[in-house]
Amino acid sequence: MSLADTASKIDHLSDEQRECLENCFEAAEVCEWCADECIDEGEGMEKCIRLCRDVADVASLHARFMARNSNYSTGLAEVCAGVCEECAEECERHDHDHCQACAEVVRECAESCRNMAGA
């Protein structure tokens, strides 16, 4: 079963929340991959690695909070959006394919989290 199939079964989620949940899990996955790849790139990648790890943790936590309908999900959405934006800016500074892919995904996550925080 795909993540979208699973998210569609969570009754309390709106379509916007489902999209945000999916974007958060995707951001967590791509950031784990990017951080791992950055380790092999050598010096100068420390900030990218740290931010990717931060996004992976915060985005997966936010998705879990949405899934369980936590009252703290909205506040965490704002934190997640901020971390994603900073990570995207850092990843965009690097020419590596994994960094560019990561930047694109975390920008989408930041946007959906901003929408959640404003809702």
KOLGU-4560 file (N, C-alpha, C; in nm, 3 decimals, padded with zeros to 5 digits):
<recs>
<n_xx: 00.085 n_yy: -00.117 n_zz: 00.000 ca_xx: 00.000 ca_yy: 00.000 ca_zz: 00.000 c_xx: 00.090 c_yy: 00.124 c_zz: 00.000 mol: A seq: 1 type: MET>
<n_xx: 00.058 n_yy: 00.220 n_zz: -00.084 ca_xx: 00.137 ca_yy: 00.342 ca_zz: -00.094 c_xx: 00.103 c_yy: 00.437 c_zz: 00.021 mol: A seq: 2 type: SER>
<n_xx: 00.189 n_yy: 00.536 n_zz: 00.039 ca_xx: 00.164 ca_yy: 00.637 ca_zz: 00.141 c_xx: 00.034 c_yy: 00.711 c_zz: 00.113 mol: A seq: 3 type: LEU>
<n_xx: 00.009 n_yy: 00.742 n_zz: -00.012 ca_xx: -00.115 ca_yy: 00.811 ca_zz: -00.049 c_xx: -00.237 c_yy: 00.727 c_zz: -00.013 mol: A seq: 4 type: ALA>
<n_xx: -00.229 n_yy: 00.597 n_zz: -00.035 ca_xx: -00.339 ca_yy: 00.508 ca_zz: 00.002 c_xx: -00.361 c_yy: 00.508 c_zz: 00.152 mol: A seq: 5 type: ASP>
<n_xx: -00.253 n_yy: 00.502 n_zz: 00.226 ca_xx: -00.262 ca_yy: 00.502 ca_zz: 00.371 c_xx: -00.319 c_yy: 00.634 c_zz: 00.421 mol: A seq: 6 type: THR>
<n_xx: -00.267 n_yy: 00.745 n_zz: 00.371 ca_xx: -00.312 ca_yy: 00.878 ca_zz: 00.414 c_xx: -00.460 c_yy: 00.898 c_zz: 00.382 mol: A seq: 7 type: ALA>
<n_xx: -00.506 n_yy: 00.839 n_zz: 00.272 ca_xx: -00.647 ca_yy: 00.856 ca_zz: 00.234 c_xx: -00.742 c_yy: 00.788 c_zz: 00.332 mol: A seq: 8 type: SER>
<n_xx: -00.692 n_yy: 00.695 n_zz: 00.411 ca_xx: -00.775 ca_yy: 00.625 ca_zz: 00.508 c_xx: -00.787 c_yy: 00.699 c_zz: 00.642 mol: A seq: 9 type: LYS>
<n_xx: -00.707 n_yy: 00.803 n_zz: 00.661 ca_xx: -00.713 ca_yy: 00.879 ca_zz: 00.786 c_xx: -00.825 c_yy: 00.981 c_zz: 00.772 mol: A seq: 10 type: ILE>
<n_xx: -00.937 n_yy: 00.953 n_zz: 00.838 ca_xx: -01.061 ca_yy: 01.027 ca_zz: 00.819 c_xx: -01.053 c_yy: 01.175 c_zz: 00.853 mol: A seq: 11 type: ASP>
<n_xx: -00.979 n_yy: 01.211 n_zz: 00.956 ca_xx: -00.981 ca_yy: 01.350 ca_zz: 01.001 c_xx: -00.897 c_yy: 01.445 c_zz: 00.915 mol: A seq: 12 type: HIS>
<n_xx: -00.823 n_yy: 01.393 n_zz: 00.819 ca_xx: -00.737 ca_yy: 01.478 ca_zz: 00.736 c_xx: -00.813 c_yy: 01.537 c_zz: 00.619 mol: A seq: 13 type: LEU>
<n_xx: -00.794 n_yy: 01.667 n_zz: 00.598 ca_xx: -00.846 ca_yy: 01.731 ca_zz: 00.477 c_xx: -00.752 c_yy: 01.696 c_zz: 00.361 mol: A seq: 14 type: SER>
<n_xx: -00.792 n_yy: 01.729 n_zz: 00.241 ca_xx: -00.705 ca_yy: 01.705 ca_zz: 00.125 c_xx: -00.574 c_yy: 01.781 c_zz: 00.140 mol: A seq: 15 type: ASP>
<n_xx: -00.581 n_yy: 01.903 n_zz: 00.191 ca_xx: -00.462 ca_yy: 01.984 ca_zz: 00.212 c_xx: -00.370 c_yy: 01.920 c_zz: 00.316 mol: A seq: 16 type: GLU>
<n_xx: -00.427 n_yy: 01.865 n_zz: 00.422 ca_xx: -00.347 ca_yy: 01.797 ca_zz: 00.524 c_xx: -00.285 c_yy: 01.670 c_zz: 00.470 mol: A seq: 17 type: GLN>
<n_xx: -00.359 n_yy: 01.596 n_zz: 00.390 ca_xx: -00.305 ca_yy: 01.474 ca_zz: 00.329 c_xx: -00.184 c_yy: 01.507 c_zz: 00.242 mol: A seq: 18 type: ARG>
<n_xx: -00.197 n_yy: 01.611 n_zz: 00.161 ca_xx: -00.087 ca_yy: 01.651 ca_zz: 00.075 c_xx: 00.034 c_yy: 01.692 c_zz: 00.161 mol: A seq: 19 type: GLU>
<n_xx: 00.011 n_yy: 01.764 n_zz: 00.268 ca_xx: 00.121 ca_yy: 01.807 ca_zz: 00.355 c_xx: 00.187 c_yy: 01.686 c_zz: 00.420 mol: A seq: 20 type: CYS>
<n_xx: 00.108 n_yy: 01.592 n_zz: 00.467 ca_xx: 00.161 ca_yy: 01.470 ca_zz: 00.529 c_xx: 00.250 c_yy: 01.395 c_zz: 00.430 mol: A seq: 21 type: LEU>
<n_xx: 00.201 n_yy: 01.378 n_zz: 00.308 ca_xx: 00.280 ca_yy: 01.310 ca_zz: 00.205 c_xx: 00.407 c_yy: 01.387 c_zz: 00.172 mol: A seq: 22 type: GLU>
<n_xx: 00.397 n_yy: 01.520 n_zz: 00.163 ca_xx: 00.515 ca_yy: 01.602 ca_zz: 00.134 c_xx: 00.617 c_yy: 01.593 c_zz: 00.247 mol: A seq: 23 type: ASN>
<n_xx: 00.570 n_yy: 01.587 n_zz: 00.370 ca_xx: 00.662 ca_yy: 01.575 ca_zz: 00.484 c_xx: 00.737 c_yy: 01.443 c_zz: 00.481 mol: A seq: 24 type: CYS>
<n_xx: 00.667 n_yy: 01.334 n_zz: 00.455 ca_xx: 00.736 ca_yy: 01.206 ca_zz: 00.448 c_xx: 00.834 c_yy: 01.200 c_zz: 00.330 mol: A seq: 25 type: PHE>
<n_xx: 00.795 n_yy: 01.260 n_zz: 00.217 ca_xx: 00.884 ca_yy: 01.263 ca_zz: 00.102 c_xx: 01.008 c_yy: 01.347 c_zz: 00.134 mol: A seq: 26 type: GLU>
<n_xx: 00.989 n_yy: 01.460 n_zz: 00.201 ca_xx: 01.102 ca_yy: 01.545 ca_zz: 00.239 c_xx: 01.196 c_yy: 01.471 c_zz: 00.334 mol: A seq: 27 type: ALA>
<n_xx: 01.139 n_yy: 01.398 n_zz: 00.429 ca_xx: 01.222 ca_yy: 01.322 ca_zz: 00.523 c_xx: 01.307 c_yy: 01.219 c_zz: 00.448 mol: A seq: 28 type: ALA>
<n_xx: 01.246 n_yy: 01.151 n_zz: 00.354 ca_xx: 01.318 ca_yy: 01.049 ca_zz: 00.277 c_xx: 01.429 c_yy: 01.109 c_zz: 00.192 mol: A seq: 29 type: GLU>
<n_xx: 01.398 n_yy: 01.216 n_zz: 00.118 ca_xx: 01.498 ca_yy: 01.274 ca_zz: 00.029 c_xx: 01.611 c_yy: 01.338 c_zz: 00.109 mol: A seq: 30 type: VAL>
<n_xx: 01.579 n_yy: 01.392 n_zz: 00.226 ca_xx: 01.683 ca_yy: 01.452 ca_zz: 00.309 c_xx: 01.777 c_yy: 01.348 c_zz: 00.369 mol: A seq: 31 type: CYS>
<n_xx: 01.724 n_yy: 01.234 n_zz: 00.405 ca_xx: 01.810 ca_yy: 01.125 ca_zz: 00.453 c_xx: 01.906 c_yy: 01.083 c_zz: 00.342 mol: A seq: 32 type: GLU>
<n_xx: 01.853 n_yy: 01.069 n_zz: 00.221 ca_xx: 01.934 ca_yy: 01.031 ca_zz: 00.106 c_xx: 02.040 c_yy: 01.138 c_zz: 00.078 mol: A seq: 33 type: TRP>
<n_xx: 01.998 n_yy: 01.265 n_zz: 00.074 ca_xx: 02.089 ca_yy: 01.374 ca_zz: 00.043 c_xx: 02.200 c_yy: 01.383 c_zz: 00.148 mol: A seq: 34 type: CYS>
<n_xx: 02.165 n_yy: 01.374 n_zz: 00.274 ca_xx: 02.267 ca_yy: 01.380 ca_zz: 00.380 c_xx: 02.368 c_yy: 01.268 c_zz: 00.364 mol: A seq: 35 type: ALA>
<n_xx: 02.320 n_yy: 01.150 n_zz: 00.334 ca_xx: 02.411 ca_yy: 01.036 ca_zz: 00.315 c_xx: 02.504 c_yy: 01.059 c_zz: 00.196 mol: A seq: 36 type: ASP>
<n_xx: 02.449 n_yy: 01.109 n_zz: 00.087 ca_xx: 02.531 ca_yy: 01.137 ca_zz: -00.031 c_xx: 02.631 c_yy: 01.248 c_zz: -00.004 mol: A seq: 37 type: GLU>
<n_xx: 02.591 n_yy: 01.348 n_zz: 00.074 ca_xx: 02.680 ca_yy: 01.461 ca_zz: 00.104 c_xx: 02.801 c_yy: 01.418 c_zz: 00.185 mol: A seq: 38 type: CYS>
<n_xx: 02.786 n_yy: 01.315 n_zz: 00.264 ca_xx: 02.900 ca_yy: 01.265 ca_zz: 00.342 c_xx: 03.013 c_yy: 01.225 c_zz: 00.247 mol: A seq: 39 type: ILE>
<n_xx: 02.978 n_yy: 01.165 n_zz: 00.135 ca_xx: 03.078 ca_yy: 01.121 ca_zz: 00.038 c_xx: 03.137 c_yy: 01.236 c_zz: -00.045 mol: A seq: 40 type: ASP>
<n_xx: 03.073 n_yy: 01.353 n_zz: -00.040 ca_xx: 03.119 ca_yy: 01.467 ca_zz: -00.120 c_xx: 03.240 c_yy: 01.536 c_zz: -00.058 mol: A seq: 41 type: GLU>
<n_xx: 03.264 n_yy: 01.513 n_zz: 00.070 ca_xx: 03.382 ca_yy: 01.571 ca_zz: 00.134 c_xx: 03.354 c_yy: 01.700 c_zz: 00.208 mol: A seq: 42 type: GLY>
<n_xx: 03.461 n_yy: 01.779 n_zz: 00.226 ca_xx: 03.452 ca_yy: 01.901 ca_zz: 00.305 c_xx: 03.357 c_yy: 02.003 c_zz: 00.243 mol: A seq: 43 type: GLU>
<n_xx: 03.303 n_yy: 02.087 n_zz: 00.329 ca_xx: 03.214 ca_yy: 02.193 ca_zz: 00.284 c_xx: 03.069 c_yy: 02.154 c_zz: 00.279 mol: A seq: 44 type: GLY>
<n_xx: 03.037 n_yy: 02.031 n_zz: 00.315 ca_xx: 02.899 ca_yy: 01.983 ca_zz: 00.307 c_xx: 02.834 c_yy: 01.971 c_zz: 00.445 mol: A seq: 45 type: MET>
<n_xx: 02.904 n_yy: 02.015 n_zz: 00.549 ca_xx: 02.857 ca_yy: 01.996 ca_zz: 00.686 c_xx: 02.721 c_yy: 02.062 c_zz: 00.710 mol: A seq: 46 type: GLU>
<n_xx: 02.706 n_yy: 02.187 n_zz: 00.665 ca_xx: 02.580 ca_yy: 02.258 ca_zz: 00.688 c_xx: 02.465 c_yy: 02.189 c_zz: 00.615 mol: A seq: 47 type: LYS>
<n_xx: 02.491 n_yy: 02.144 n_zz: 00.494 ca_xx: 02.389 ca_yy: 02.074 ca_zz: 00.416 c_xx: 02.345 c_yy: 01.946 c_zz: 00.488 mol: A seq: 48 type: CYS>
<n_xx: 02.442 n_yy: 01.872 n_zz: 00.537 ca_xx: 02.412 ca_yy: 01.748 ca_zz: 00.609 c_xx: 02.327 c_yy: 01.776 c_zz: 00.733 mol: A seq: 49 type: ILE>
<n_xx: 02.369 n_yy: 01.875 n_zz: 00.810 ca_xx: 02.295 ca_yy: 01.907 ca_zz: 00.934 c_xx: 02.151 c_yy: 01.950 c_zz: 00.904 mol: A seq: 50 type: ARG>
<n_xx: 02.134 n_yy: 02.037 n_zz: 00.805 ca_xx: 02.000 ca_yy: 02.084 ca_zz: 00.772 c_xx: 01.913 c_yy: 01.971 c_zz: 00.717 mol: A seq: 51 type: LEU>
<n_xx: 01.971 n_yy: 01.885 n_zz: 00.635 ca_xx: 01.895 ca_yy: 01.771 ca_zz: 00.584 c_xx: 01.851 c_yy: 01.681 c_zz: 00.699 mol: A seq: 52 type: CYS>
<n_xx: 01.939 n_yy: 01.659 n_zz: 00.794 ca_xx: 01.902 ca_yy: 01.576 ca_zz: 00.910 c_xx: 01.793 c_yy: 01.644 c_zz: 00.992 mol: A seq: 53 type: ARG>
<n_xx: 01.801 n_yy: 01.777 n_zz: 01.006 ca_xx: 01.696 ca_yy: 01.851 ca_zz: 01.078 c_xx: 01.561 c_yy: 01.836 c_zz: 01.008 mol: A seq: 54 type: ASP>
<n_xx: 01.561 n_yy: 01.853 n_zz: 00.876 ca_xx: 01.436 ca_yy: 01.838 ca_zz: 00.801 c_xx: 01.381 c_yy: 01.697 c_zz: 00.816 mol: A seq: 55 type: VAL>
<n_xx: 01.467 n_yy: 01.597 n_zz: 00.803 ca_xx: 01.421 ca_yy: 01.458 ca_zz: 00.815 c_xx: 01.351 c_yy: 01.435 c_zz: 00.948 mol: A seq: 56 type: ALA>
<n_xx: 01.407 n_yy: 01.487 n_zz: 01.055 ca_xx: 01.348 ca_yy: 01.468 ca_zz: 01.187 c_xx: 01.219 c_yy: 01.550 c_zz: 01.205 mol: A seq: 57 type: ASP>
<n_xx: 01.224 n_yy: 01.678 n_zz: 01.171 ca_xx: 01.108 ca_yy: 01.765 ca_zz: 01.193 c_xx: 00.993 c_yy: 01.728 c_zz: 01.101 mol: A seq: 58 type: VAL>
<n_xx: 01.022 n_yy: 01.700 n_zz: 00.975 ca_xx: 00.916 ca_yy: 01.666 ca_zz: 00.880 c_xx: 00.847 c_yy: 01.535 c_zz: 00.917 mol: A seq: 59 type: ALA>
<n_xx: 00.924 n_yy: 01.436 n_zz: 00.958 ca_xx: 00.860 ca_yy: 01.309 ca_zz: 00.996 c_xx: 00.779 c_yy: 01.326 c_zz: 01.125 mol: A seq: 60 type: SER>
<n_xx: 00.828 n_yy: 01.408 n_zz: 01.216 ca_xx: 00.752 ca_yy: 01.436 ca_zz: 01.338 c_xx: 00.623 c_yy: 01.510 c_zz: 01.306 mol: A seq: 61 type: LEU>
<n_xx: 00.631 n_yy: 01.608 n_zz: 01.218 ca_xx: 00.510 ca_yy: 01.681 ca_zz: 01.180 c_xx: 00.408 c_yy: 01.589 c_zz: 01.115 mol: A seq: 62 type: HIS>
<n_xx: 00.452 n_yy: 01.502 n_zz: 01.027 ca_xx: 00.360 ca_yy: 01.407 ca_zz: 00.963 c_xx: 00.292 c_yy: 01.319 c_zz: 01.068 mol: A seq: 63 type: ALA>
<n_xx: 00.369 n_yy: 01.272 n_zz: 01.165 ca_xx: 00.310 ca_yy: 01.188 ca_zz: 01.270 c_xx: 00.210 c_yy: 01.267 c_zz: 01.354 mol: A seq: 64 type: ARG>
<n_xx: 00.239 n_yy: 01.394 n_zz: 01.382 ca_xx: 00.146 ca_yy: 01.478 ca_zz: 01.457 c_xx: 00.016 c_yy: 01.498 c_zz: 01.378 mol: A seq: 65 type: PHE>
<n_xx: 00.027 n_yy: 01.517 n_zz: 01.247 ca_xx: -00.094 ca_yy: 01.532 ca_zz: 01.166 c_xx: -00.175 c_yy: 01.403 c_zz: 01.167 mol: A seq: 66 type: MET>
<n_xx: -00.108 n_yy: 01.291 n_zz: 01.155 ca_xx: -00.178 ca_yy: 01.162 ca_zz: 01.149 c_xx: -00.257 c_yy: 01.136 c_zz: 01.277 mol: A seq: 67 type: ALA>
<n_xx: -00.204 n_yy: 01.182 n_zz: 01.391 ca_xx: -00.276 ca_yy: 01.157 ca_zz: 01.516 c_xx: -00.360 c_yy: 01.276 c_zz: 01.561 mol: A seq: 68 type: ARG>
<n_xx: -00.374 n_yy: 01.376 n_zz: 01.473 ca_xx: -00.460 ca_yy: 01.491 ca_zz: 01.497 c_xx: -00.417 c_yy: 01.569 c_zz: 01.622 mol: A seq: 69 type: ASN>
<n_xx: -00.288 n_yy: 01.586 n_zz: 01.637 ca_xx: -00.233 ca_yy: 01.658 ca_zz: 01.752 c_xx: -00.266 c_yy: 01.806 c_zz: 01.747 mol: A seq: 70 type: SER>
<n_xx: -00.294 n_yy: 01.863 n_zz: 01.862 ca_xx: -00.318 ca_yy: 02.008 ca_zz: 01.873 c_xx: -00.192 c_yy: 02.088 c_zz: 01.843 mol: A seq: 71 type: ASN>
<n_xx: -00.077 n_yy: 02.024 n_zz: 01.843 ca_xx: 00.050 ca_yy: 02.094 ca_zz: 01.820 c_xx: 00.095 c_yy: 02.090 c_zz: 01.674 mol: A seq: 72 type: TYR>
<n_xx: 00.017 n_yy: 02.029 n_zz: 01.590 ca_xx: 00.054 ca_yy: 02.014 ca_zz: 01.450 c_xx: 00.071 c_yy: 02.148 c_zz: 01.379 mol: A seq: 73 type: SER>
<n_xx: -00.016 n_yy: 02.243 n_zz: 01.406 ca_xx: -00.009 ca_yy: 02.372 ca_zz: 01.339 c_xx: 00.120 c_yy: 02.446 c_zz: 01.373 mol: A seq: 74 type: THR>
<n_xx: 00.157 n_yy: 02.446 n_zz: 01.500 ca_xx: 00.282 ca_yy: 02.510 ca_zz: 01.540 c_xx: 00.402 c_yy: 02.441 c_zz: 01.480 mol: A seq: 75 type: GLY>
<n_xx: 00.396 n_yy: 02.311 n_zz: 01.475 ca_xx: 00.507 ca_yy: 02.235 ca_zz: 01.417 c_xx: 00.515 c_yy: 02.256 c_zz: 01.265 mol: A seq: 76 type: LEU>
<n_xx: 00.402 n_yy: 02.283 n_zz: 01.202 ca_xx: 00.401 ca_yy: 02.311 ca_zz: 01.058 c_xx: 00.486 c_yy: 02.434 c_zz: 01.027 mol: A seq: 77 type: ALA>
<n_xx: 00.477 n_yy: 02.535 n_zz: 01.111 ca_xx: 00.556 ca_yy: 02.656 ca_zz: 01.090 c_xx: 00.705 c_yy: 02.628 c_zz: 01.108 mol: A seq: 78 type: GLU>
<n_xx: 00.740 n_yy: 02.551 n_zz: 01.209 ca_xx: 00.880 ca_yy: 02.513 ca_zz: 01.231 c_xx: 00.931 c_yy: 02.433 c_zz: 01.112 mol: A seq: 79 type: VAL>
<n_xx: 00.853 n_yy: 02.339 n_zz: 01.067 ca_xx: 00.892 ca_yy: 02.254 ca_zz: 00.954 c_xx: 00.914 c_yy: 02.338 c_zz: 00.829 mol: A seq: 80 type: CYS>
<n_xx: 00.824 n_yy: 02.432 n_zz: 00.803 ca_xx: 00.839 ca_yy: 02.518 ca_zz: 00.686 c_xx: 00.969 c_yy: 02.597 c_zz: 00.692 mol: A seq: 81 type: ALA>
<n_xx: 01.002 n_yy: 02.650 n_zz: 00.808 ca_xx: 01.125 ca_yy: 02.727 ca_zz: 00.823 c_xx: 01.249 c_yy: 02.644 c_zz: 00.801 mol: A seq: 82 type: GLY>
<n_xx: 01.252 n_yy: 02.525 n_zz: 00.858 ca_xx: 01.368 ca_yy: 02.436 ca_zz: 00.840 c_xx: 01.380 c_yy: 02.394 c_zz: 00.694 mol: A seq: 83 type: VAL>
<n_xx: 01.267 n_yy: 02.363 n_zz: 00.631 ca_xx: 01.269 ca_yy: 02.324 ca_zz: 00.490 c_xx: 01.321 c_yy: 02.436 c_zz: 00.401 mol: A seq: 84 type: CYS>
<n_xx: 01.280 n_yy: 02.558 n_zz: 00.428 ca_xx: 01.326 ca_yy: 02.671 ca_zz: 00.347 c_xx: 01.476 c_yy: 02.690 c_zz: 00.361 mol: A seq: 85 type: GLU>
<n_xx: 01.527 n_yy: 02.682 n_zz: 00.483 ca_xx: 01.671 ca_yy: 02.698 ca_zz: 00.503 c_xx: 01.748 c_yy: 02.585 c_zz: 00.436 mol: A seq: 86 type: GLU>
<n_xx: 01.696 n_yy: 02.464 n_zz: 00.446 ca_xx: 01.760 ca_yy: 02.350 ca_zz: 00.383 c_xx: 01.761 c_yy: 02.365 c_zz: 00.231 mol: A seq: 87 type: CYS>
<n_xx: 01.650 n_yy: 02.409 n_zz: 00.173 ca_xx: 01.643 ca_yy: 02.428 ca_zz: 00.028 c_xx: 01.745 c_yy: 02.531 c_zz: -00.018 mol: A seq: 88 type: ALA>
<n_xx: 01.759 n_yy: 02.640 n_zz: 00.056 ca_xx: 01.857 ca_yy: 02.742 ca_zz: 00.020 c_xx: 01.998 c_yy: 02.686 c_zz: 00.022 mol: A seq: 89 type: GLU>
<n_xx: 02.028 n_yy: 02.605 n_zz: 00.124 ca_xx: 02.162 ca_yy: 02.545 ca_zz: 00.133 c_xx: 02.183 c_yy: 02.444 c_zz: 00.020 mol: A seq: 90 type: GLU>
<n_xx: 02.088 n_yy: 02.358 n_zz: -00.003 ca_xx: 02.103 ca_yy: 02.257 ca_zz: -00.108 c_xx: 02.120 c_yy: 02.320 c_zz: -00.245 mol: A seq: 91 type: CYS>
<n_xx: 02.051 n_yy: 02.431 n_zz: -00.269 ca_xx: 02.060 ca_yy: 02.498 ca_zz: -00.399 c_xx: 02.199 c_yy: 02.554 c_zz: -00.425 mol: A seq: 92 type: GLU>
<n_xx: 02.278 n_yy: 02.572 n_zz: -00.322 ca_xx: 02.415 ca_yy: 02.622 ca_zz: -00.338 c_xx: 02.510 c_yy: 02.517 c_zz: -00.397 mol: A seq: 93 type: ARG>
<n_xx: 02.468 n_yy: 02.392 n_zz: -00.395 ca_xx: 02.554 ca_yy: 02.283 ca_zz: -00.439 c_xx: 02.505 c_yy: 02.228 c_zz: -00.572 mol: A seq: 94 type: HIS>
<n_xx: 02.599 n_yy: 02.193 n_zz: -00.659 ca_xx: 02.565 ca_yy: 02.144 ca_zz: -00.793 c_xx: 02.530 c_yy: 01.996 c_zz: -00.798 mol: A seq: 95 type: ASP>
<n_xx: 02.545 n_yy: 01.926 n_zz: -00.688 ca_xx: 02.520 ca_yy: 01.782 ca_zz: -00.687 c_xx: 02.372 c_yy: 01.752 c_zz: -00.718 mol: A seq: 96 type: HIS>
<n_xx: 02.351 n_yy: 01.647 n_zz: -00.797 ca_xx: 02.213 ca_yy: 01.611 ca_zz: -00.834 c_xx: 02.127 c_yy: 01.584 c_zz: -00.711 mol: A seq: 97 type: ASP>
<n_xx: 02.184 n_yy: 01.517 n_zz: -00.611 ca_xx: 02.104 ca_yy: 01.487 ca_zz: -00.491 c_xx: 02.064 c_yy: 01.613 c_zz: -00.417 mol: A seq: 98 type: HIS>
<n_xx: 02.151 n_yy: 01.714 n_zz: -00.415 ca_xx: 02.118 ca_yy: 01.840 ca_zz: -00.348 c_xx: 02.009 c_yy: 01.915 c_zz: -00.425 mol: A seq: 99 type: CYS>
<n_xx: 02.018 n_yy: 01.914 n_zz: -00.557 ca_xx: 01.917 ca_yy: 01.982 ca_zz: -00.637 c_xx: 01.780 c_yy: 01.914 c_zz: -00.624 mol: A seq: 100 type: GLN>
<n_xx: 01.780 n_yy: 01.782 n_zz: -00.624 ca_xx: 01.654 ca_yy: 01.707 ca_zz: -00.605 c_xx: 01.596 c_yy: 01.735 c_zz: -00.467 mol: A seq: 101 type: ALA>
<n_xx: 01.682 n_yy: 01.737 n_zz: -00.368 ca_xx: 01.640 ca_yy: 01.763 ca_zz: -00.231 c_xx: 01.578 c_yy: 01.902 c_zz: -00.220 mol: A seq: 102 type: CYS>
<n_xx: 01.645 n_yy: 02.001 n_zz: -00.277 ca_xx: 01.595 ca_yy: 02.139 ca_zz: -00.270 c_xx: 01.453 c_yy: 02.150 c_zz: -00.327 mol: A seq: 103 type: ALA>
<n_xx: 01.430 n_yy: 02.082 n_zz: -00.437 ca_xx: 01.297 ca_yy: 02.087 ca_zz: -00.500 c_xx: 01.190 c_yy: 02.027 c_zz: -00.409 mol: A seq: 104 type: GLU>
<n_xx: 01.219 n_yy: 01.913 n_zz: -00.351 ca_xx: 01.121 ca_yy: 01.844 ca_zz: -00.266 c_xx: 01.096 c_yy: 01.923 c_zz: -00.138 mol: A seq: 105 type: VAL>
<n_xx: 01.201 n_yy: 01.975 n_zz: -00.075 ca_xx: 01.180 ca_yy: 02.046 ca_zz: 00.052 c_xx: 01.113 c_yy: 02.181 c_zz: 00.030 mol: A seq: 106 type: VAL>
<n_xx: 01.129 n_yy: 02.240 n_zz: -00.087 ca_xx: 01.054 ca_yy: 02.363 ca_zz: -00.117 c_xx: 00.903 c_yy: 02.334 c_zz: -00.122 mol: A seq: 107 type: ARG>
<n_xx: 00.866 n_yy: 02.222 n_zz: -00.184 ca_xx: 00.725 ca_yy: 02.182 ca_zz: -00.187 c_xx: 00.673 c_yy: 02.157 c_zz: -00.046 mol: A seq: 108 type: GLU>
<n_xx: 00.754 n_yy: 02.092 n_zz: 00.035 ca_xx: 00.715 ca_yy: 02.065 ca_zz: 00.173 c_xx: 00.698 c_yy: 02.196 c_zz: 00.249 mol: A seq: 109 type: CYS>
<n_xx: 00.790 n_yy: 02.288 n_zz: 00.231 ca_xx: 00.780 ca_yy: 02.418 ca_zz: 00.299 c_xx: 00.649 c_yy: 02.488 c_zz: 00.262 mol: A seq: 110 type: ALA>
<n_xx: 00.614 n_yy: 02.485 n_zz: 00.135 ca_xx: 00.492 ca_yy: 02.550 ca_zz: 00.091 c_xx: 00.368 c_yy: 02.487 c_zz: 00.153 mol: A seq: 111 type: GLU>
<n_xx: 00.361 n_yy: 02.354 n_zz: 00.153 ca_xx: 00.242 ca_yy: 02.290 ca_zz: 00.210 c_xx: 00.237 c_yy: 02.310 c_zz: 00.362 mol: A seq: 112 type: SER>
<n_xx: 00.353 n_yy: 02.312 n_zz: 00.427 ca_xx: 00.354 ca_yy: 02.338 ca_zz: 00.572 c_xx: 00.313 c_yy: 02.482 c_zz: 00.603 mol: A seq: 113 type: CYS>
<n_xx: 00.357 n_yy: 02.577 n_zz: 00.520 ca_xx: 00.315 ca_yy: 02.716 ca_zz: 00.539 c_xx: 00.162 c_yy: 02.727 c_zz: 00.526 mol: A seq: 114 type: ARG>
<n_xx: 00.107 n_yy: 02.656 n_zz: 00.429 ca_xx: -00.039 ca_yy: 02.656 ca_zz: 00.413 c_xx: -00.107 c_yy: 02.599 c_zz: 00.538 mol: A seq: 115 type: ASN>
<n_xx: -00.048 n_yy: 02.494 n_zz: 00.594 ca_xx: -00.105 ca_yy: 02.433 ca_zz: 00.715 c_xx: -00.095 c_yy: 02.529 c_zz: 00.833 mol: A seq: 116 type: MET>
<n_xx: 00.016 n_yy: 02.597 n_zz: 00.845 ca_xx: 00.038 ca_yy: 02.688 ca_zz: 00.958 c_xx: -00.058 c_yy: 02.806 c_zz: 00.951 mol: A seq: 117 type: ALA>
<n_xx: -00.093 n_yy: 02.845 n_zz: 00.828 ca_xx: -00.185 ca_yy: 02.958 ca_zz: 00.810 c_xx: -00.331 c_yy: 02.921 c_zz: 00.820 mol: A seq: 118 type: GLY>
<n_xx: -00.358 n_yy: 02.792 n_zz: 00.820 ca_xx: -00.499 ca_yy: 02.746 ca_zz: 00.821 c_xx: -00.563 c_yy: 02.758 c_zz: 00.957 mol: A seq: 119 type: ALA>
</recs>
